Amino acid sequence: MPRSASAITVALALLALGGILAACSASREPQATAAADPADAAASQCDAGKVQRWIGEDLSGYVERQAAAESGAQETRVLKPGDVATMDFNPRRLNIHVDPGGVIIKLACG
């Protein structure tokens, strides 16, 4: 293969790779934006102060649902000792920390 044909082949391969990478980055979904009304945003956020009474209780589906409803959380995450958790902060999530026996030891939003 002549030297110029080899260079053209490499250039075309690099262009194709660049196009693939550009397509992948363009296909990401946009980040969710904050609610237009600050009152709506505050109403949908979690308030762990409202659910501290559940500390010391055995975790069950009922307790998890009640704590979520009372705190205003849109979702929950149960964390057991040794669990790996992402460090992202989600103001709409209630984190329920339990001991090895499944007893709630901490409730926090995020």
N, C-alpha and C positions, 0 to 999 in steps of 0.2 A: 504494500500500500504506500503510495507517495506520501511524503511528509505533510503536505498541505491537506490531503484528505484525512489524515490522522488528526490534525489540529481541528478540522471542521467537525469531525465526529466527537471529539472531546468537548468542543464548544456547544454542540447541540445537546449533548448529555447534561452539561451544566445548566443550560437553559431549561431543559425539561425538569431537572431537579428543583431549580428555583421556582418554576411554575407549580410544582407539587407542593412545595413548602408554603408558597403564597396562598394556595387554595386551602390548605389545612388551617392556616391562621385566620383566614377570612371566614371560615365556617363556624367559628366559635360563636356561641350565643352571647348577646350583649349582657353586660352586668345589669342586675335589677336596680332600678333607681328608687330613691326614697319617695315615700308617699308625698303627694303634693300638699296635703294638709298636715301640719305638724301634730295636730290633735289626733288624727287617725294613726300616725306613726307611733305616737306614745301609747295609744290604746292597744296596739297590737304587740307591744313589747312585754317581755316577761318581768314579773316583780316577785323575786324570791322571798321578800320579806313577808309576804302573805301566806307562805306555806311552811314556815319554820316549825309549826306544830307537828308536822309529820316526822320530824327527827326522832329516832328511837323506835319507829314503827317498822314492822316487817314489810318489805316491798311486795306488792301484788299488783295485778293489772288494775284492780279497782283503785288502789292508792295512787298509782302512777297517773291514771286518768283524772282523778280528783285533784291531785297536785297541779297537773297541767291546767285544768280548768280554773282553779282558784288563783293561779299565778298569772293567767292570761297568756301562757306560752302556747305557741302554735305547734311545737314539737318537743319531744323529750329525748334525753340520752341517759341511759343507765351506765354508770362507771363502777366496775368492780376493782378490787385491789389488783394491780398489775396490768390492767387494761391499758392499751395504747389508744390515745385520743388525739384528734387533730387539734391544733392550737388556734383555729379560726374562731373568731368571736361572732356569735349569732345572737342578737338581742331578743330573738323570738323563741329561743330554746331554753328549756329547763334541764340542767344537769343534775341527776340524782346519783349521789355517791353512796355506795353501800359497803358494808364490811363483808368478810368472807361468808357470814351466815345470812346475808341478804337483809340486814337491818340498815335502815337509812341513817347515815352519819353526817351528811351534808347536802344542802340544796342550794344551788347557785345558778344564776342565769348566765348565758353565754354559750 
